[in-house]
Amino acid sequence: MDEKIKLVAQKIKESKQLVFFTGAGISTESGIPDYRSQGGIWDKFKPVYFDEFMSSKESRIRYWEQRLDMEKSLSVSKPNQGHKSLAKLHELGILKTLITQNIDGLHEASGIPKEKIIELHGNTRRVRCMSCRKLISWQKAKEMIDAGDKAPVCSCSGYFKPDTISFGQAMPVEQTKRAAMLSSKSDVFIVVGSTLLVQPAALMPEYAKNAGAFLVIINLSETPYDNMCDVLIRGKAGDVLKKIVNQVVKGKPIAQSFMNL
Ligand code: NAD
């Protein structure tokens, strides 16, 4: 493991276009369950597909119930060691792009600016009308639910939905194109905490590898890309990223507080 950490740190230091690609696994240490692990969200709920959401009030209510359940962990979650380690790489000017499948907003909360983050699946802290596209805050939607509207509706009669991409819903065109382009231009591409099963997001590591990037996967369980990556680390995102970043900053003057993260 130590040799792998040193090699990845070395590649990060030498990189010109470092891209990180994160999934639900980086946020489990912040108390937000992932989808596919044991005890994850799919053990508890059946996903609501986009066409079901749009065609049935019962499905919309079920969807909002799931979102309210997620709020229990989301409302108390904070960026963990993994998020903070990536924020440190941003601060050092080494991280160029962060592509995330996560919808929890924790990368931005860790101090990485919006412009560097591509949220492929949106952000659940805001809510959008599916007809007029108006955005409202989560708090506003919650007030409507608390007032008795179990599936809130916009003044234009459109359905409000958290601003995330559901199964069967079209991907955001600009973000997906930008992510594909930056993945193809990366020289070091690091996946953290994803099963790499959700398409088209999971194509990004393939674009990077095909274009010659050094591909690293840090994940607790196996992924379909394990055989094609240059370094595979089975470990907890927080611990592994802390070790890697401490190795990157070794020899540079750094704040003691970071070493003790
Ligand atoms: P996933 O649930 O399919 O896989 C998560 C992976 O992370 C698993 O392979 C698991 O072994 C690994 N993992 C869990 N904890 C880890 C840790 N501490 N360190 C390292 N690895 C760890 O997640 P995915 O691939 O991101 O699935 C895609 C969908 O899940 C995305 O669309 C995303 O929007 C959604 N999602 C997001 C959140 C969030 O925003 N936090 C939470 C649940 C689901």
Residues whose N, C-alpha, C, O or C-beta is under 5 A from the ligand:
A	BS01	NAD	G23 A24 G25 S27 T28 E29 I32 P33 D34 Y35 R36 S37 Q101 N102 I103 D104 H121 G193 S194 T195 L196 V198 I218 N219 L220 S221 G235 K236 A237
